[in-house]
Amino acid sequence: MLPRMAFHHLSVKPGECIKVKGQVPPDAKSFALNLGQDASDLILHFNARFDSLGDIKTIVCNSKASGDWGLELRESQFPFEEGEETKICVHFDADEVTVKINGDHTIKFPNRLGLDSAEYFSVEGDFTIKSVKFD
Ligand SMILES: C=CCO[C@@H]1O[C@H](CO)[C@@H](O[C@@H]2O[C@H](CO)[C@H](O)[C@H](OCc3cn(-c4n[nH]c(N)n4)nn3)[C@H]2O)[C@H](O)[C@H]1NC(C)=O
C-alpha cells in the first residue's frame, strides 16, 4: 500500500522531534508511522490497529531490517479515538525510540538497528495529516 506521505533523504538526529498532527477518521481501521533509514530498514513501525488483522484497539510496534520484520511488541495503552484529532511526537536516541501521544502518553521501543540518524519517515493508512514538523 502506498504511504499517505513519505519523506526521504531526511537527516533526523537523536533528540530531534518529528511532530505529526492529524485526524483519525471516524471509520479508522489502522494507521502506521514508520521511521528509519528507508522503507526496508525501520527503527520503528508504529501501527495503531483500531480493528485490523485480528487486533482491536492495539498498538503494534516493530522494527524491520533489510525487509524482514523483527519481533512485535504490543502496547497496553491505546490513546487514540476514531474521529479525534491527535498529536504524535517521535524522537529517538541510540537506545530507544520514544512516541509521545497528545502530550500525555509515552510509548518506548528499543532502537534495534542502532541508527544514529533517520533518513526516512512515512505515514500509512487511516490518518488525515494536518501538519508534520521537524524540530
Ligand atoms: C497470528 C498470525 C501471524 O501473526 C501475524 O502476522 C502478520 C503478518 O506478519 C502480522 O501483521 C503484520 O505486522 C507487521 C508488524 O509486525 C506490520 O504491521 C504489517 O503491516 C505493515 C503495514 C501496515 N500498513 C498499514 N497500516 N494501516 C494501513 N492502512 N496500512 N501498511 N503496511 C502487518 O501485516 C500480525 O501483526 C501478526 N499477528 C500476531 C498476533 O502476531
The ligand as a Gaussian input file, in Angstrom:
#p B3LYP/6-31G(d) Opt

LIG

0 1
 C       -1.099000     -14.806000      14.025000
 C       -0.659000     -14.980000      12.771000
 C        0.663000     -14.457000      12.309000
 O        0.941000     -13.246000      13.058000
 C        0.544000     -12.074000      12.353000
 O        1.439000     -11.930000      11.233000
 C        1.090000     -10.753000      10.471000
 C        1.955000     -10.748000       9.207000
 O        3.313000     -10.581000       9.576000
 C        1.330000      -9.518000      11.337000
 O        0.913000      -8.359000      10.593000
 C        1.980000      -7.536000      10.118000
 O        2.620000      -6.911000      11.271000
 C        3.675000      -6.031000      10.868000
 C        4.349000      -5.513000      12.154000
 O        4.928000      -6.616000      12.817000
 C        3.082000      -4.866000      10.085000
 O        2.144000      -4.144000      10.864000
 C        2.396000      -5.449000       8.829000
 O        1.727000      -4.422000       8.099000
 C        2.634000      -3.474000       7.503000
 C        1.765000      -2.400000       7.005000
 C        0.759000      -1.839000       7.732000
 N        0.219000      -0.977000       6.860000
 C       -0.924000      -0.236000       7.098000
 N       -1.322000       0.205000       8.292000
 N       -2.523000       0.819000       8.065000
 C       -2.800000       0.675000       6.748000
 N       -3.937000       1.078000       6.156000
 N       -1.799000       0.050000       6.128000
 N        0.857000      -0.992000       5.680000
 N        1.797000      -1.866000       5.764000
 C        1.351000      -6.450000       9.248000
 O        0.833000      -7.082000       8.061000
 C        0.434000      -9.588000      12.572000
 O        0.683000      -8.467000      13.432000
 C        0.722000     -10.894000      13.310000
 N       -0.231000     -11.021000      14.429000
 C        0.160000     -11.530000      15.606000
 C       -0.912000     -11.635000      16.660000
 O        1.316000     -11.887000      15.820000

